[in-house]
């Protein structure tokens, strides 16, 4: 893990991060990763909602899918959907 230190992170901050990760253990790190992923998705969803206040939940879900996975996969999964970003 030592080789993955972000360039904008000081040695001291990186050591604190590594120590925190070590205390979490593998299951805790996995849980934290899932929680962070869900948090980012919720922020992205709220951004979509702000840009498209008329979207219902299925439209929001599709817009998030498009944002995460891209237009090509969106078209394969939702070939008949006519919504534009």
matplotlib code that plots the C-alpha trace (Angstrom):
import matplotlib.pyplot as plt

x = [0.0, 3.0, 3.4, -0.1, 0.4, -1.2, 1.3, -0.5, -0.4, 2.3, 4.3, 2.7, -0.8, -0.1, 1.2, -2.0, -4.1, -2.3, -2.6, -6.3, -6.7, -4.8, -7.1, -10.1, -8.9, -10.0, -13.7, -13.7, -11.9, -14.4, -17.3, -15.7, -15.2, -18.9, -20.0, -17.9, -19.2, -22.8, -22.0, -20.6, -23.6, -25.9, -24.1, -24.1, -27.9, -28.5, -26.6, -28.7, -31.8, -30.7, -30.1, -33.4, -35.9, -38.7, -37.1, -38.9, -36.9, -36.6, -35.3, -32.8, -31.7, -31.2, -29.3, -27.0, -26.5, -25.6, -23.2, -21.4, -21.3, -21.4, -23.6, -22.7, -23.6, -26.7, -27.9, -27.4, -29.3, -32.0, -32.3, -35.8, -35.3, -35.5, -34.2, -31.2, -28.7]
y = [0.0, 2.3, 2.8, 4.2, 7.4, 10.3, 12.9, 15.7, 13.9, 14.5, 11.7, 12.3, 12.4, 9.2, 7.4, 8.4, 7.1, 3.8, 3.4, 4.1, 1.6, -1.0, -0.5, -1.1, -4.4, -6.0, -6.0, -2.5, -1.2, -3.0, -1.5, 1.9, 1.6, 0.6, 3.5, 5.9, 4.6, 5.0, 8.5, 9.5, 8.0, 10.0, 13.2, 12.5, 11.7, 15.0, 16.8, 15.2, 16.1, 19.7, 19.8, 17.9, 18.8, 17.1, 13.7, 10.9, 8.2, 5.9, 8.8, 9.7, 6.1, 5.9, 9.3, 8.0, 4.8, 6.8, 9.0, 6.0, 3.5, 5.8, 6.3, 3.1, 0.7, 2.9, 2.4, -1.4, -1.6, 1.0, 0.9, 2.4, 5.2, 8.6, 10.8, 13.0, 14.1]
z = [0.0, 0.5, -3.2, -3.7, -1.7, -3.5, -4.7, -2.8, 0.6, 3.1, 4.6, 8.0, 6.7, 4.7, 7.8, 9.8, 6.9, 6.8, 10.6, 10.4, 7.7, 9.7, 12.7, 10.5, 9.3, 6.0, 6.7, 8.0, 5.0, 2.7, 4.6, 4.4, 0.7, 0.2, 2.4, 0.4, -2.8, -1.7, -0.4, -3.8, -5.6, -3.4, -4.2, -7.9, -7.7, -6.0, -8.6, -11.3, -9.3, -9.2, -13.0, -13.7, -11.0, -13.0, -13.1, -11.1, -9.3, -12.3, -14.4, -11.7, -11.6, -15.3, -15.4, -12.7, -14.6, -17.7, -15.7, -14.1, -17.0, -20.0, -23.1, -24.9, -22.1, -21.2, -24.8, -24.5, -21.3, -22.1, -25.9, -26.0, -23.5, -25.2, -22.3, -23.0, -20.3]

ax = plt.figure().add_subplot(projection="3d")
ax.plot(x, y, z, "-o")
ax.set_aspect("equal")
plt.show()
